[in-house]
Amino acid sequence: MSVMKKRNIFRMELWLFALIFLMIFSGVVTWLRFSYDSAEKFILKWEWITPQGKLYHRGEVEMESGSYINYRTWYWIKIKGNYASQLPGEWKVRVYINDISLAERNFFIVGTF
């Protein structure tokens, strides 16, 4: 399956709901919806990139083998009280399955917490 077809299978959304999440938990959350068939365990990986282009945090979730249809999962980082709060600007979050790039989205951290 080509990378473009795989990208079409996966859809990641940074919800506006994240603003509410920020107000309550002072963090940023990404939601991922995907369909994937795997005979082996696989890794979902999130990379949070600072406005300076440096890796801030990498999170991984090991998934069991199986058929995932419109499966939804999420991952978040805390901003308030952490170094991220001192790095305002345009951030990126990248999501991978194993080492295949699924999606990349930009978001902003404005001001300090």
VENHUUR-V122658 format. One record per pair of residues at least 24 apart in sequence whose C-alpha atoms are under 6 Angstrom apart, sorted by the first residue. I is the first residue (numbers start at 1). J is the second residue. D is the distance in whole Angstrom. If there is no record, write none. Layout:
BEGIN
((I;J;D) (I;J;D))
END
This chain:
BEGIN
((7;102;6) (10;34;5) (26;79;6) (26;80;5) (27;77;5) (27;78;4) (27;79;5) (28;76;5) (28;77;6) (29;75;6) (29;76;4) (30;74;6) (30;75;6) (31;73;6) (31;74;4) (32;72;6) (32;73;5) (32;74;6) (33;70;6) (33;71;5) (33;72;4) (34;70;5) (34;71;5) (35;68;5) (35;69;4) (35;70;5) (36;67;6) (36;68;5) (37;66;6) (37;67;4) (38;65;5) (38;66;5) (39;65;5) (40;65;5) (41;65;5) (43;97;6) (43;98;5) (44;96;6) (44;97;5) (45;95;6) (45;96;5) (46;94;6) (46;95;5) (47;93;6) (47;94;5) (48;92;6) (48;93;5) (49;91;6) (49;92;5) (50;91;5) (51;89;6) (51;90;5) (51;91;5) (80;113;5) (85;112;5) (85;113;6) (86;112;6))
END
